[in-house]
Amino acid sequence: MEKQQIDQILQQISTVVQPLVKQLPASLTGVTMQQEMAGLIDKQSEMWRMSLRKQLEYFLNLMEEAEASDIDLGGPGCMGNIWYRIHGDKNPVDTEHKFNQCETDILLLNLLMPQQRAKLFENRNIDFSYTITKEQAPDQRFRANIYYDMEHLALNMRRIDNVIRPFKELELHPEVAKAVSLKYFQYGLTLVTGITGSGKSSTLDTIIDANNRSMEAHVVIIASPVELVHEPNRCIIRHREVGRDVASFKEGAVQALRQDPDIIMIGELRDPETIQTALEITDSGHKTFGTLHTSSAMESIERILGEVPYEEQVRIRLRLADVLTCVISQKLVPSLDGKRVLAKEVLLVTPPVKAAIRNNNIGEIYQMLMEGGKMGMHTMEQDLKRLYELGKISEDTAMNYANNKKRMQKLLNPSTVDKLNTMVG
């Protein structure tokens, strides 16, 4: 990245927005100030607004070259800088010019339509998608969030990769591959779980793409916001964005039942109502995919049970045992080549796993994971060990990203652990 050119663009942005900053009454703060800013923006020409967006898009376009997943700016937390997350590490762009907070407030408000601003002012937060249209290349899409930081606006945008990872790169066992395929299983719930930034959406996109290529069907994707847009191949594919095309995940799932779907993908099972709806639509004979912010298969099951009211837990546990097909819990861990590599835990819901869920013996599932290699199951610790033995990650990384440190230590150094246990005994 050319530092001099970056500084020039930053200076141009400040030059464009400073006349508006100077018109703001000194007594205004917070939402009242941003509402005044919005009024000033609406008085500008369409050319002014488009020019300001294009200047911000310069930094969005740099992300692919820099291999950056996220961009952050605005609010006191960014200290006037633009920040990129590259291979998991977040750092500011090296520049001389710094924005002041009112400048970035105007820059970010200019990204939003009036109805989006109204939602931002009411909720102090808004999720939305942003697209850069390109003439001779695929459009570049971003998942965006604008929120408040000490009465000023801050932005995070995540770049959505236009390239769908080939299904074989997920390295799923044939039995697991069948479980996520409509061709072999016409119903059942598959969960893809992990913390924010663990690649859940990319994994789901790969699975949806594989189904799109394998047989004729109808796929309904409910997301907040819609990230990668799938081109119909052998399937009809509907993209329904929460807040734009449908009011909520729950309503999208309920409405999908009247749209003759074969596959329903619910972007996030974030509340008890959505979780129960996902179980109900799966139980009605549909193939359902969803995500949870959990780091292991057992935690995913416990989270679902813990989210529903106590008096409903027995019923939900029995229904979950009936409909759950597969859980893929994943992490993106630092690799020795300076990038990141996918580590995952895979649970295939076999009859013994169903019995453990039904009888509320969730603790037994870890042992089933460890011993289920022939069916494609393995723990996060076993997969980290595999990556270490392949020379992709360091031993320290394997330990740091393990869910169970003691089991990880035993897998990496079994003789040392046995010796220590003997000494303690």
N, C-alpha and C positions, 0 to 999 in steps of 0.2 A: 504494500500500500504506500502511495506517494504521500509523505507527510505534508509537503508544501501544498499539494492540491487539496488534501483534506482540510487544511487550515483555511484555504481560500473558500471552500464550500461552507464551512462553519461561519466564517465571517460574512458571507453573502446572506446566510439565514438570519444572522443577527441584524444585518442592515435592513432586511425586508420587514422584520417584526418590530424593530425598535420604535418606529413611528406610532404603532398601536400601543406599545407599552407606555409611551409618554402621554397618551390620552387617558390613561387610567387614573381615577381619583386616588389620592394617596391614602384615603381613609378606608378603602376597600380591602378585604382579606377573604381567603377561603373561597367557598362556593359563590358568594356574592361577587367576588372579583372575577372568577371564571365565567360567570353569567354575563358580566359586562364585556369580557373578552369575546365571548361568543357573539354578542351583538355587534361588536366592531368587525369581527371576521365576516359576518353576513353582509356587511356593507361594502366589502371588497369585491372586485370583479372576479369572474370565474377564472380568468387568466392568472390573476394574483394567487388564487387558491391552488390552482394546478401547478404553478411554478414552485410554490412552497412545498407541495407534496413531492415534486420531482427532486428537489434538493434533498429531502429526507430519504427518498428512494435510492439516491446515490449510495448511502451507507447500507441500505438493505441489500442492494446489488453486490456490494463488496463481500457479503457474508459467505457466498458460495466459494469465492476465491480464497478466502481466509479459512474455510472449513469451519465456520462458526455456526453453532446451533441456535444461539439466542443473541438478542441485542437489548440493552437497557439504556434508558436515558430519562432525565427529568427528576425533579424533586431534590431536596438537599442531600439525599443519600448518594447520588451519582456525582456530587461535587463539580457539576458543570461539564462532566465528561460523557462521552459515549463509551459504553462497555460492550465487549463481546465475550461469549462463552465459547472457547475453542477446545475440543476434546476434553470437556469436563471442567476446565479451568476458566475462571472469569477474571478478565483484566481490562483496564481502560485503554482506549486507543491513544497512542502517543501523539498529542497535539499541543500547540501553544495556546490556541483559542479556547476559552471556556464560556459556556452558556450561563446566563443568569436564569433564575427559576421562572420568572415571568415570560422569558423568551420561549422556554420549553413548554410552558403552559399553552401558549398560543400555537406553537408548532403541533402539539398533540391534539388540541381542540379542533384544529383544521383537518384532522383525519376523520372526524366524525360528522355524521349527518345530524340535523336538529333533533330528531327523535332519539338518537343514540346519546346525544349530550344530555337530554332531559333525564334519561335513565341513569347516566353517570352522576348527575347532580343529586338525584334522589337516593341512589344506592351507594354512592361514593366508589363505584367500581363498575366496570363493564367488560365483558368478554366479546370479542368480535373477530371476524376474519378479514384479512386484507390481501388484495391481489394486485400484483404488478403485471400488466398486460404487455406481452412481447410479440412483435410481429413475426420473427423468424425463429422463435423458440417457444417451448411450452410456457404458459403463464406461471409466475412464481407466486405461491400462496404462503401466507403467514397466519399463525394463530396468535392473536394479540389480546393483551389485557392492559387497560388503563385504570389506575387507582390513585388514591390520595396518599401523600407522604408529607406530613406536617403542613397541611393546607395547600400544598402544591401538587401538580399532576406528575405521575411517573408512568413509564411505559415499559412493558416487556413484550417482545415479539419473538416467536419461535419460527424458524424457517422450516417449511414443510418440504421434505425431499420429494421431487417429482418422480424419482426413480424408485420403483417398487422392488424390494429385495426379492430375488428368486426364492421360491419355496424351499428348495433344497438347502439353501444357506441357513435355514432354521435348524437343520440337522436333527429333525424329529424322527423317532423310531417309526417304522411302517404302521404299527398298531396305533400310535398317536396321530399319525398323518390321516389314518382312516377315521379316527374319532372326530377330527375337525372338518372332515369332508362330507358334504351333503350327499355325495354319490354313495357313501357307505352307511352314514347315519343321518336319517331324515329329521331327527329331533335330538333334543339334549342341550344342556347349558355348558358352554365352555367359558372359563374365566381366564383372562390374561391380566396378571397383577404385577405391581411393582411401584416404587416411589415415583414421584414426578421426575421426568427426564430419563426414565429407564427404557424407553423404546417400545412401550406398550402399543401405541398407535401404529408404529411401523410393523410390528408383528401382526396385528389385526389386519392391516392393509394387505400384507402378504397372504394371509389366510383367505381373506375375501377375494383377492385377485386369483388365487388358485381355484376357488369355487367358480368364479366368473369364467374361467377358462375350461372347466371340466364338464359342465352340464348346463342345460337350460333351466332357469329358475328366476325367481323374483326376490331381490335383495333390498331391504329397507335399512338405511343407515341413519341413526338418530345421534347427533353429535352437538357439542357445544364448545367451540364452533365446529363446522365441517372443516376438516383439514384437507387431506388428499382427495381429489375428485376422481372417482373411478370411471373410466370409459366403458360403457356396456360392450361386452364381447358376446358371450352366449347367454348372459343374464340381463334382465331389466334391473337397473340399479337406481334407486331413489335416494337422494341425499336430503335429509330434513334437519335444518339447523334450529336448535333451541333458541327461542327469542325472535326468530325471523320466520320460520316455516311452521313452527309448533311451539306451544307455550312452555312445555316441560318435557323431561325424559319420560315421565309416567304417561302423560297424555299422548306422546308420540308412540309409545309402545302399545297403549290401548287402541289408538286409532289404526295402527298397523294391522291389527287383527281383522279389520274390515277392508284391507287392501290386498288380500290374497297373497301374502308373502310366503316364501319358503325359508328365508333366513332373515332374522332381525338382529341388527347390531345396535346395542345400547351403549353409547360412548362411555358412560360412567354410572355405576350403581351407587349413587351418593346418598340415598336416604331410604328409610324403611319402606315407603310407598313404592319407590322404583324397584327395590329388591323384590318385594312381594309380587309386583306386576310382572317382573322378569320370570319369576318362578311359575306364575300362572300361565303366561303365554307359552312357556316351554312345555308345561304340563298339558297344554291343549294340542300339542303335536308339532311344534315348530322348532327349528334349529336356531338357538339364540347364542349370541356372543356378548360379553360385557367385560368391563374393567373394574378393578378395585385397587385402592392404594394400600396394598399389603405386600409383605416381603417373602411370604412362604405360603405353601398350600394349606397347611393347618391353620395359619393365621387368617387366611381368606375364609375358610369355613367358619371359624370362630367369630370373625367380623360380621358375617351374614347373620348368624344366630344372635349375636349381641346387639344388632341394630333393631331387631324387632321386639315388641313388647313381651314381657315375661310370659303372659298368658297365651301368647301365640307361638312360643318357641318350640313346643313339642310338634305342633302341626307343621311349622316351617321346616323343622329338622327332618321330618318324615318326607316332606315334599322335596327337599333338597337332595336327600338320599335317592329319591326316585329319578330326578331329572339331571343331576350333575354328571357330566361326561368326562371333563378334563379340566385341570388347572395348570396353567403355565405361569410360574412366578419368576420374574427376571430382573437382572441388574446389568448395567453397562459398567464394566470395570476397566481401570487403566491397564493398557497392554504395554509390553516391553518396547514396541515400536513408537511409543508416544501417542497412540490413539486410544481407542476403547474397543473392547470385545464383549460380546454377549455371553453372560453366564445365566443359566436358568435351572429352575427346579420344575420337574414335570410329574404330575400326579394323574394317572389314568384311573378312573373310578370303576374298579373291578367289584365283583360281589363282596369280597371281604371288606373293601373300603366302604361300600354301601352299608354293610352291617355295622361297621364302626361308627358311621355317621348316625344311623338310625338308633343305635343303642347309646349314643352320646359318649362314645369312647374315642374322642378325637386324638388323644395322646398316642393311640396305637398306630396311627397312620404313618408316623415317621419311620417306624421299623418296616412297614410295608413299602414305603418309598425306597428305603435302602436295599431291600431284597427283591424289588420288582424290575430289575434290569432286563429280564427277558421280555417284559411287556413295554419296555421303553421308559420306565420310571426311574428317577434318580433324585437325590437331594441336591440342594444348592452346594453343599460341601463336596459331594462327589463330582459335580461338574467343575467346581473350582480346582479340584485336584487334577481333573482331566486337562484343563487349560494349562495348569502348571507343568504337568508332565509333557505337554506338547510344546513347551517353551514359549507360550504366549503371554503368560503373566508371571510375576515374581511370587516367591513364597510369602513375603510380607503382604502382598496384595490379596492372596488367597485367604490369609488369616483375617485381614481387615474387613473383607467383604462377606465373610462367612456369617450365617445366622446363628450357628452354634459353634463357638470358638473351641470348646473342648473336643467335640467330634472332629473338627477340622484339624486340630493338632494331632489327634490320634491317627487320622488318615494320612497326614504328611509324615509323621514320625512315630509309627506304631511301636517300635522297639523302645524308644525313649519313654513314651507314656507308660508302657507296661512295666519298665524298670522303676519308674517313679512310684507307680501304684504298689509294686512289691516292697519298695523301701518304706512307704507309708504304712503298708500292712504290717 
